[in-house]
Amino acid sequence: MKKINLYLILFLLSVLIINCESDDNTNENNQNDLELTPETIVLNDENSSNIISMDENEIIFNNQDSVINQIEVNDIIVSGISDNAPNGFLKRVTSIDNTNNQVKITATDAKITDAIKNGSVSFNETIDPNDVVSVDTSGEELNRNSNFVNSEFSFEINRTFDLDGDSSTVDDRIKFEGDIDFNPSFEFDIDIINQEVDHFLFKLVFSNTTSLKVEYDYSIEHLGINKTYVLKTVTLSPTTIWIGSFPLVLTRRVVFVSGIDGEVRAQIIAEASNTYTTELGIEYNQNSGWQNINNQSNVLDGSLTAQVELSLEGWVQPRLEMRPYGVNAAKIFLAAKGGLKGELIAQPNTFDASLKFTATFLGKAQMNIFSSSIVDYEQEFWSDEFPIWSDTFSNGQVQDLVTIPNGTPVGLALDGNDLYIGDINNAKIHRLDISQSNPTLTDFVTSGVSFPGLIEISDNKLYVPQASNVSSADITQTISNLNNIATTNFSFGAVRNGNDLYTSYRNEGKIVKFDLTQTNPTAIDVVTGLGNITQGIALNGNDLYIARSGDSKISKIDITQTNPNIIDVVTGVNPIDLLIVGNDLYFSGNDSVQKIDITETNPTPIVIVDGLSSPVWGIEISNNILYMAQQSDNKILSFGL
């Protein structure tokens, strides 16, 4: 069973904007002069204590209260929090019935601007564990997180998303594990002038730490995944904002939501960390309408690895909801949704992979309880993706890049996106654009080619060791001819160093060099006694590495020495072509490609790819893609490293 592991680590940190007056005071209330409308009656604690019962439309009082007995139809009555009115209330009286020593008042929800003609308040409060009234059981069964012992808003998450809703299938489940810690504070401002809301502000500042692991077991692909679950709802005690003598009661709760979105086609492992500072809010001004507030900064770090194709985002969203006097149709909330999004786009031989932190701010304000002239606000007011990391990956599979009709490819050489191929049977040098999805083979040299060996490119020249000579071609031309450099005796490998061209004599067990500054250079022996079947050569500084397949070893010499010592680098191998990339020496042979670390004293070969259908001859590497010539199968293969 294959797995997707998506590790989401989001750190949303901020500096609280609260200025507390004392250590035990967690709110600040700044207010200006209050002017109520004539019909408004503010009930005090004694009046509220005479409430016998109440529901959404009816309040029953003891008629022994003189203030209650003065209430008339169309009056606005407002109460703060009391035992019988735990959320307070703001009501317009529609009828009054005095019977059985009780005053039964029928009422509807009133607007704040029905009660306040002029007034303003600026209120800050930090929410702490003492504000928690209850934690519901309708969401996930979350355990308190022992890592955050002082926070009531800290939970351990263990949730399984069942994509098809069928409990009998197990290959389509996404598992959430982790923890969440959320510590919010909020700012609430309102200015009322002549019974109109002139300014309204609701701003959330929070410290949030979330770690989330998403694991997906799959055997079939799933497209269009959109799953959302309420993890937990925490009900807080109502808070009272005093506008002069007028109590504005806000009921509050914190809701934790999680989800997974995307399209799953393969496997991904992503890790990221994010340090995120945020302040978000919504603000209304009578002259300019609604505006949003978002101040944020982030520092990102992460990595992603993958095997096939996928787009997947795991996210969490804590939100703070408030309702004036607990009225359901007057909800105000702010939410910050943070996620980790891994994407892979399939190319012919590679994947373009990226990892992004996603942040979305959402706000909602149902303003009917404040004023009938303000249009409700509800939207995703800010969203962005922050790149963490991107790279190009190989697909890790051997693929046929091109088949050469009647061909026997041996040597390979790369210049940018152009791959040159020496073809023995067709007696040609081909060229292939490896940047194309379905590359087309073109002929580069069509005459003078006779058993081309392991070709080499240097300074816009393609050097071709052959059975009876070593030649060159100009790669700046679309089609080129071979220019003879010197006569040789079955030269096979070639490498250029300055003005010297080194080549191996395959059947004589030696390396010779030619001075390219000369018109008719003669062969100069560099080293002899290499045994039978001397094949590819590669230069790293002054060290010339030599593939000695007849002796099952790779050796090296120092080309600055007059009589260089032959040093065995690795034995027990059957090398053909050699290629140096950094500290790695790649070599082909039999049905595999292997590599060794040339900085090691006794390197151990590491298999890159094996089990191929026929021996590998020439090799090249570009953008983490290994290209291989298979002579017997008439193919050029590619393999992602």
N, C-alpha and C positions, 0 to 999 in steps of 0.2 A: 504494500500500500504506500502510495506516495503522499507526501505531506507538504503543505505550505505553512511556513512559520513566519508570521509578520509581527515583529516586535515593535510596539508603539510606545515610546517614552516621550511624554510631553511635559514640559515644565512651564507652567504659566504662572509667573511670579510678578508681583507688583508691590509698590509702596503705598500703604494706606494713606488716604487723604484726610483722615480724621484727626482733629485736634481736640483731645479730651481735656475736660476741665479738671478732672480728678481721676485717680486710679480706678475707682469703682463706677465711673460714669462712662458709658459707651456710646452716648449720643450727644449731639449739639443741636439746639433749636434756636435759630435767629429769626425774629419776627418783627413786623412793623405794626402800626396801629390798625385795629380791626373795626370795621363798620358793618354791622349786620343789617339785613333787610328788616323792615318793620314787623313782618309776619313770622320772624324766626324766634324760636324759644329754645334756649340751651338748657337741657335738664342737668341738674347737678347729681351728686352721688345719692343724696337723700331722695330726690325725685325718682331716680332709677331704681332705688331699693323698693319702691312701691309697685314695681312691675310684678304682676302675678304670673303672666305667661305672655308669650309672643311667638308669632311665626312670620312668614314673609309678608303677609298682608294685614295682620291684625296684632294689636297690642292691648292687653287688658291691664288696667291700673286699679289700685285701691283708691276709691274716690275721696278718701280722707286727706289727700294731698291738695292743697289750695292751688298750687301752680298747675296741676293737671286739670283741675276744674275750670281753669281759665282758658284752656286750649279751645280754639274754634276751627271750624272747617276751613281748609286752604292754608292753615298755619303750617310752618315748617318746624318740625321738632327734631332735635339732634341730641344724641346721648353718646357718652364715652363708654368704655368697657365696664360692665358690671356683671354680677353673678347671673342675672336673668337676661342680660344682653351681652354675651361674651364677645361679640364683634362690634358692639355699638350699633347705631343706626342713624340714618338721615332720611326722614320721611316727610311726605306731604299728606296732611290729613284730608280724607275724602268724606268721612262720616263719623259721628260720635253717638254713642248709645249709653245712657246712664241708667243702669238697672242693677238691683240687688247689691247696692253699695259698691258697685264696680263701674269703671269707665272703660267702655270698649271702643277703641279707636281703630277704624279701618283706614289704611294708608297705602300709598304707593311710594316707590323710591323717588327721592328728590335729587336735584342737581346741587352741587356745591355752590354754583352761582345763583341758585334760588335763595340760598341762605346768606351768602356773603356778598355785600355790595363792593367793599374795598378791603383788601387785606393781602398779606404776603407772608411767606415763611420759607426758610432755608433750613433743611434738616439733614443731619448726617447720623448714621448709626452703624455700628459694627455688630454683626450677628455672632453670638457665641453659643456654646452648648446649653446654657441655661435657658435659651429661647425655645428649645425643642419641646413641643407638647407631645408628639407621637410620631412614630415611624410606621407607615402602613405595611400591610402584608400582601398587597395586590400585585406588587412588582416581583423582582427576583428575591430569593431568599439569600440575602447578603449578610455576611458576618462582619462584625466590627473589626477594623484593621488594627492589630496590636502595634503597628509601627507608628500610629498616630493616636496615642492614648488620650490626648487632651481635646480631640475633635469629635463632635457628634456626627460630622459629615464625612466620616472616613469608613470605607467599606472595602471588603475583599470581593472581587468579582469572579464568578465561575458560571459562565452562561454558554449554552449550546444553541446555535441557530440551525434549525432543521429546514433546509432549503425547500424540500418538497412536502413537508408536513407529515410525512409517513414515518412512523416510529419503527417500522420494520426494515427500513433502508438506513445504512450507516455510512454510505460513501458520498454523502452530500451535506455533511455537517461541518459547521464552522464553530470552533470553540473559543470562547473568550476567557482569559485568566488574567488576573492582575489586581490592582487596588486603585482607589481613588480617594483623594482628600481635597475638600473644597471649603474655603474660608472666605465668605463674601462680606463686604460692607457696601452700603449704598448711600446715595445722596438724592434727596427729593426736594425740589423747589417748585413753588407756585406763586404767581402774582395775579391777583384779581382786581380789575379796575372797572368800576361801573357795571358790575355783574357780568363781565366778560373775562375769560382767561387771557391775560396778556402774555404770560410766560409760564411754561411748564417744563420741568427737567426731571428725568429719572436716569440716574447714572449708577453703574455697578463697577466696583473696584474689587478685585478678588485675587487671592492666592490659591492656585490650584495645582496639585501634583497628581499626575495620573501615570501609571505604568500599565501597559496592556499587551498581552500576547494573543495573537490570533493564529490558530492552527486549523488547517483545512485538509481533510483526507478526501481524496477524489479518485474516481475511476472513470468518470465521464465529465465532459465540460458543462459548465453552467454559465449561461449568458443572462445579463440583465438582473444581477442580484441587487435587491434593495430591501433590506430588512432593518426594522427599527423596533427596539424594545425599551420600555420603561424599566430601569433597574430598580429604582427606589424613590419614593416620595416622602420627604420629611416635612411634617407640619410644624410651623413655628407659632409661638404665641403672638397674638396681635400686638401691634405697636401703635401708640397714639402720638400724632403730630398736632401740637397745640398751635392754632392760629389765634393768638390772643386767648379768649375764653372758649373758643370754638374747637371741639375735639375732632380731628380727622383721623379715623381709625383705619389702619391698613392690616388686613389679614395677610399672612405670608406663608409660603412654602418653598422648599428647594426640591427640584425634580432632577434626577439623574437619568439620562437617556443614552443608549449606545446603539450602534448600528454598523452595518457592513454594506458597502456599495461596490459594484464593479462587474467585471466579466472574467470568469476563471477559465483559462485554457491550459494551465500548466503549473509549474512549481516556482515559488519565489521565497527567498529568505531575506528579510529586510530588518535592519537595525538602525535606530536613529535616536538622537537626543536633541531636545530643543529647550532653550531657556527663553521664556516668552513673558513679556511684560505688557499688560493690557489695561485699558480703561475704556469702557464703552457706555454709550447712553443715547437717549433720544430726547430732543428738545423742541418745544413749540414756542414760536413767537407770533403774536397776532399779525404783525406786518409782513413777516417773511415765511410763515408756515412752518412745516416740519423740517428739522435738520437732524443729522446724526453726529455722534461723537465717537471717534475711535482713535486712540493713541496707543501705538504698539511698536515694539521692537523685539527682535529675536536673534539668537545665535544658534546656528544649526550645525549638526555634524552627523554623518551617517554613512552607511554602506548598504549595497544591495547585490545579491547574487541570484542567478536564475538558471533554469534549464530549458524552459520553453516559453510560451507567450501568455501574457496575462495583464490585466489592469484590476487592481484591488485596493480599496481604501477602507481601513478600519477607523472608527471615530467614536469619540465620547463627547457628550454635551451636557454640562451642568447648567441649569437655568434657575433664576430667582423669579418667582411669581408673586404679585401682590394684587389684592382686591380691596378697594375702599369699602369698608363696612361688610366685607365678605360677599358682596354682590357678584353673582356668577357672570353676569353680562358686562362686568366692568374690570376685566383682567388687564393687568399691566405686567409684561415680563421682558427680561433681557436674558439672552443666552449666548454663550461662546462655544462654538463647535470646533474642536481641533482634531485633526486626523493625520495619518501617515499613508501616503499614496505611492504605491509602486507600479510602474508601467514598463511594459516590454513591447517593442514593435519588431516583428519578425522581418529580417532581411534574408536574402538567399543563403548566406553562410554565417550570419551574425544576428545578434539582437541589440537594438538600441535600448538601453535600460536607463531609467531615471527614478529617483526617489525624491519626493517632495513632501514638505509639511503643508497641510492645508488648514486655513483658519477662516471661519465664517462667523459673523455677528448677526444675530437676529433680534428684532424688537417688535413689540406689539403694545398698543395702548388703545383700549376701548374707552372713548372719552365721553360717553353719554351721561355718566354720573357727574362729570365736570361741567360740560357745556354742550348745548345742542348745536352750536355753531361750528364746532371743531370736527373735522373729518377724522375718523379713526385712522390709526397708523398701524400697519402690519406689513413687514417686509424683511427680506434678507438685505440689510443695508450695507454690508461690506463683506467681501469674500476675496481671497487671494491664495495663490500657491507660491510657496517659497522653495526654490530648488535647493536641495541638500547635496545631491550627488548625481552624476550621470557618467555613463561609460558605454563602450561597445563590447559585447560579449560574443564569443563564438557559440555555436550551437552544440559543440561537443560530439558531432556525428560525422562520419566519413561520407562525403558526397561525391558523386561523379560531376566534375566541372565541365569536361568536354571529352568526347570520344573522337579520335583521329582515324578516319577511314584508312584502312591498310597501313596504318602507321605503327612505328615502334619508337615511342618517345624515350629519350635517355636524359639529356641535359636540360636544366632549367636555369633561367636568369631573369631577374626582375629589374625593371626600371620604372618607378612609379606604379601606375596601374597596368603597365604593359609587361606581360609574361612571355618571354621568348622560350621556344621549345625546339630542341634539336631532334629531328626525326630521321632515323637511320634508313628505314625501308623506303620512305618516299624521297629520301635524299633532299630534304628541305629544312629550312629554319622557319617555323611558324611564329605568329604573334597573336596574343590573346589579351583583350581588355577585361581584367578581372573585376572592374567596377560595375560591369553590366550584370543584370539578373540572369540573362541567358546569353553568355558571351559567344561570339562567332569567331571561329578560327580564320585567320588570314595568312597568306604566304608573305614572308619577308625576304627570304633568300631562296631562289629556286634553281640555281646552277652552281656547280663547283663544290657541291656538298658531298662528302664521302665519309661515312661512318663518323658523324660528329659526336664528340664526347661530352664532358661536363663543362658547359660553356660559362663564360665570365663576362661581366660588363664593367667597364671603367672609362670615365671621361668620354661618354657618348660613343664608345667603341664596344662592339660585341666581339669577344675573342673566342674563336672556335678551334679547339684542338681536334685533329682528325687523324685518320689512319696514316697519311703520308705527309702531312704538313700542319702548320698552325696558321690560321688566317684571321682576318678581322672584317667587320662590316660596320657601316655608319648607321647608327640607330636613329639619327635625326631624319632619315629618309623613310618614305613610305615603303618602298621596295629597294633593296640594296644588293650589290654584288659583293662577293668575297674577294678580299685583297690578300694575296699570299705574303706571309711574313717570313717564313723559313720552312725548309724541308725537315721533317721529323720522322721518327721511327715509332709509329703508333702512339702518338701523344694522346692523353685521355683527360687528365685534370689540368686546370689552368688558373692562375691567379697573378694579378699585376701588382707590382710594388715599385712606385716611381717609374723609372725608365726601363725597369726589368720585368719581363714576362716569364714567370716560372711555369713549367709544365711537367707532368709526370709521364715517363715512358712506361706504359702499362706492362709490357712483356719483358723489359730489361731491368726492372727493379732499381730505377734511379730517377732523380729530379735534375732537370737541366734548366738553364735560363737563357734568355735572349735579350740583347740590348736593343731596345726599340728605336734608339736614336740612329742606329746604323741602317744603311740601305739594304744590305744583305747580311743580316746578323748570323753568326754561327753559334751553335749550341755550346754552352759552357757547363760542364758537370758541376752540380752543387753537392750532391751526395749520391753514393752508389751503395750496392749491397743491401737493397731493401727487399730482396726476394722476388718471387713471382707474383704477378697481378698487383701492381701498384696503381691505385685508382685516384680518388679525389684528393685535393689538397685545399687547405684553408690557412690564411695568415692572420695572426694576432700579434701585433707589434713586430718583434723580431723572430717570433716562434712560428715556424711553418709546420702545421699538422698534416700528417700523411696517412691516408687510408691504405692499409696493407692487408687486403682481404686474403691473399695467398698465405700469409702468416697469422691470420686471425687476430690482428691487433691494429691499434692506432698509435703511431709514434710521432715524435716532433724533433726538429733540429733548430739550432740558432743560425739564421742565415747570415749573421755578421761574422761567423767563424769561417776560417779558410778550410779547415777540415772538421766540419761539425760532428759532434757526438750524436748518435742516434739514441734517443731516450724513449722508452716505451711508456705510453700514457695509460692505456687500458688494453687488456688482452681478453681472449675468449670471445671476440666479436667478429662479425663478417662485414666490415664497412665498405660502402661504395662511394657515396658523396658525403662531403663534410660541409657544415655551415656553422659559423660562429655568430651568436647573438648575445651580446653582453658577455657574461662569464660562462655561458652555456655553449657547448659544442654538440650540435645535432649531427647525427649520422644515420644514413639509410643502409639497408642491407636485409636480404631475405624478405620476409613479409612484414617488416616493421620499420619504425623510426624510433631511435632512442636518443638520449642526451646524457652528457656528463658535465660536471662542474669543473672547469679547467683550473680553478684556484685550489682544488683539493689535491693532496699528494697522491692518494690512491682512490680516485673517484670510482663510484659504483654507477653503472649505467641505469638510467631510469627509462622505462618504456613509455613512449608517448602514444603510440598507436601500434597495434599488432593484429595478427590474424587476418591480414589482407589476402586477397585471392592469388596474388603473384608478387614477385620481388619489387621493391621500390628502388628506383635509380636516383635521378636528380631530385633535389628538394630545395624549396625556397619558403621564406616566411614573410608575410606582410600583414600588418594590423591584426596580429594574433591568429592569423590563419596560416596553416601549414599546407603548402602545395607539394604534391608528389607525382612523379612520373612513373607510370606502370607500363613497362615495355611490352610485356606479354599480353596485356589486356587492352592495349591501344588507348589508354586513358590518362587523363590528368585528374587527380583526386584533390579534394580539399578537406581539411579537418581543423575544427576550431580548437585552439590550445586552451 
